[in-house]
């Protein structure tokens, strides 16, 4: 196999190969329960939040940026939705308004980045704290309970599969179509690959920066709504630290930290991989502290492996 063939193989099947390897390791190390249908259902359900957040984070990283506020956006959106539900607003309208509130936060992030000319890391680091603080204020620092059964059914099962799993698959199909067939997506890739060249070619860089961060927070908002539905309450601390999982799913899924490269399908596999790791380590009774260590090591491993593969194919 030539270097170019190896590079092509790794781009297409690298994340899948890692996932298969991890599945084999946990299967060998744990009991038969790991490979049971019930456990795979649990992995699917556990992966949904990470994956939806990662789908949004994907667009921020695609522009060689980052969005550190996705966890706080998820908590804010869940809180807004819960407050509306407890005020008697019909479930579909409450969900729509909650989703739009997440979209507005993304527009706020994008506008600040464009106006202040600061790196998204700096802006979203600040807004992450701001959004979390606002959520704590409107919740008075307490969880919001008493959500209607119709809202909780958003995280129930349909034909034996968790409904959030269908939502993730639907999102994956839409995003795959979007990235392959739209001019907007081509402009996002071009902007991430070389911002100056994109500007010279006539791409409105501010417009697409705004679009990327609006998509990021919109999907984070959707994750927050599903999270509140699954737990049955809106926690003001929900999603804390989840930006790490979202970033990890993108990087492990083959999205370049330097922008201009990545695919939604890889992000989907990255989200499933993170859910698989947490599930397998829990079955093996590994402490959650060590699970965090394992995730951090996996991020470094994925980045290092990407660099090694890149160096091999360029020689």
N, C-alpha and C positions, 0 to 999 in steps of 0.2 A: 504494500500500500504506500503510495506516494504521500509527501507531506500535505499537498493540497487535498488529496482524498481523505487523509486523516482529519484535516481541519474541517472539511465538509461533513464528515461523519460525526465529529464531535459537536458541531453546531446543531446538527439535527437530532442526535441521540444522546448527547452527553448527560443531560439532566435525567433522562429516562434510565440511562445506564446506572447512574448513582442511586436512583430510586429502587431499581431492581436489586442492586447490591445491598442497600439498607434493608429491604424486605427480606432478602436471604439471610442476612445477619440476625435479624430479630426472630426469624422463623427458627433458626438453629439454636438461638439462645433461650427462647421462651417456650412455653407450653404450646399445645395445639390450639389454644384459644386465640392466639394471634392471627392465625390464618382462617378463622371462622368468619362466616358471613356477618354475624352480629358485630364482630370487631371491625370489619371493613366498613360497616355502616357507621360505626362510631368514629372511625378515622375520617370518613367523608363529612360527617357533621362537624367534627372538631376543626377540620381544615377550612370550612366555608368562610369563617370570619377572616382568617389570615389571608385567604385567597382574594376575597373581595377588596380588602384593604390593599393588597399587593397589586391588583388590577389598576387601582387608582394611582398608587405610588409609581407604577410602571411609566406613566406619562411624565411625571416629574423627573424621573431618572433618565428617561429618553432624551430630555433636553440637557443632559449633563448637569442636572440640578438634583434637588431632593425635597421631600416634603416631610418635615418632622412633626407636623401638627395633626396627622391623620387619626391618631388615637384620641386626641382631645376633640376633634371634629365629630368622631363617632359618639363620644360621650354626650356632647352638646346636642346632637341630633336626636339621640335616644331620649334625652331629658325633655326637649321641646315636644316630641311626639307624645311622651307620657303625660306631660302637663295638659296638652290638648285633649287627650283621651279622658283624663279624669275630670275635665271641664265639660264633658258630654259631646265633644266633637265626634262625628262619625269616623269610624276607623279608616276608610280610604282617604278622607280629607285630611285627617291628622297625619297619616303617613306621607301624603303628598306635600303638606306644609313642612313637615320635618325634613323630608328629602330636599326641598327647596332651600331650607335654612342651611343645610350642609353645602349646597351649591353656592349660596351667598358668601359663606366663609371662604370658599375657594376663590371666588372672584375678588374678595378682599385681599387674599394672599397674593394673587397675580397682579392686582393693581399696585400694591405696595412694592413688589419686586420691580415693576416697570417704572414707578415714580421715583423710588429711592436709588435705583440702579445698584442694588445690593444683591449679593449672592443669595439664592433661595435658602441656603443653610441658615444664614443669619436671620432672615425674615421669618421663616417658619419656626426657628428655635424660639423667637420671641412670641409669635402668635400661638404657639403650642401652649405656653404658659398663660397667655391672655384668655384663650378659649377655655382652658381648664378652670381658670379662676371664675369666669362668667358662669360656667356650668355649676360650680360649687355654690355660687351666689343664688342662682335661680332655684337650685335644689335645697338651699339652706344647709348644704353639707350632708343631706340625708337621702337615702334611696327613695324613689317614688314607687309605691306599691299600688295594688288595686286595679291593675290594668284589665280591660275586658277580655273575656275568653276568645272572642273573635280575633283579637290582635295576637294573642298567644298562639293561635292556630297557625300563624305564619311560620312557626318553627315545628309544626307537627309533621306527620308522615303521610305520604300519598303513594298508594300501591306498594307500601313497605319501604319506601325511600324517603329520607328527610326532604321536606320542601326546599330548604335552603340549598340543598344539593342541586336541585333542578334550576334554581336561580343562578347558581354559579355556572352551570353548564350553558344556560341561555346567555349569560354575560360573556362567557368565553367565545361562543359562536358569533355574537354580535361584534365583539372586539377583533376577532380574527378577520371577519368580513371588513370591518372599518379600516384596519391597518393595511389590508391588501388592495382595497378597491376605491379609496377616497383620496381626493387631492389634499384634504386637510391632514390626513395621516402622512402623506408623502412630504408635506411641508414640515411636519413635526420631526420626522426622521432627518430631513435636510438641516433643519435648525439645530438639532442635537449633534449632527455630524460636524458642522462647521457654521457657527453663527454668523461670522463675517461674510462668508460666501453666500449664505442664505439671504442675507440682507442685500448684497450686491445683485442677486438674481431676482430681487423684487418681492421677496417674502416679507410680510409684515410681522416682524419678530415680536413686537409687543402683543399683537393680537393672538399669536399662537402660544406665547408664554401664558397669557391669560386663559386660553383654552385648556392648556395642559393642567394648570392648577385648579381650574373649575372642575375638570373631569376627576382629578385626584380627590378633591373634597366631596364631590357628589357621590362617588363610590364609597368613600369613607362614611358618609352619612347613611347610605344604604346598609352598610355593615353595622352601624350603630343601632339602626332600627331593628335589624334581625337579632342583634345581641340582646336588646331590651325584650324582644318577643321571646327569645329562647330562655332567658333568665326569669322572665315574668315581672321584671322591675327595671327601672332606669337608675343605674348606679352612677353618681357623679364622678367616681374614680374608674369607671369602665374604660377599657382600652388603654390603660396606663402602660406605657412601654411597648405597645403593640406596633409602633412604628418600626421597631427593630425587626419584628417578624415580617412586616410588609417589605422592608428593604431586603431582608435575607431571602425571601421568596423570589424577589426580582433578580437578585444577583445570582442565586443558585440556579434560577431558571434561564440564565444566559443573557440577561439584560446588562449591557456594558455600563459601568459606572462613569465612563467618559462620554456617554451619549451616542445617539444615532444608531444604536443596535439593540435588538431585542424583539421577542415575539410573545403575544399573549398566551399561546399554548405552553411555552416554556415557563411562564409565570404560574400558570395553572398547575403544572407539574411541581414547581417549587413550593407552592402552597400545600399541596398534598404531601410532599416530602417532609415539610416541617411538622404537619399534623401526624405523620407516620412516626417521626422521631419521638415526639412527645408521648404519643400513645405507646410505642414500644418500650420506652424508658419507664413509663408509669407501670406497665405490666411487669417489668423486671424490678419494680419497687425501688427505682433510682430516685433519690431526692430531687425536688424541683430546683434546688440550688445547683446541682450537677447538670441538670437539664439545660440550664442557662449557659453553663460552661460549654456543653456540647454544641449548642447552637452557635455560640461565638466562634468556636473552633471550626465549625462547618463553613461559616461565612469566610473566614480567612483562607480555609482550604479551597473554597470555590474560586475566590479571587486569584489565589496563587496558581491554581490549576489552569485557569483561563490564561494567565500570563505565560505559563509554560507552554501551553498548546499554541499560543500566538507566536512565541519565539521559535518553536519547532517548525511551524509552517512557513515562517519567514526566512529560514536559513536555506 
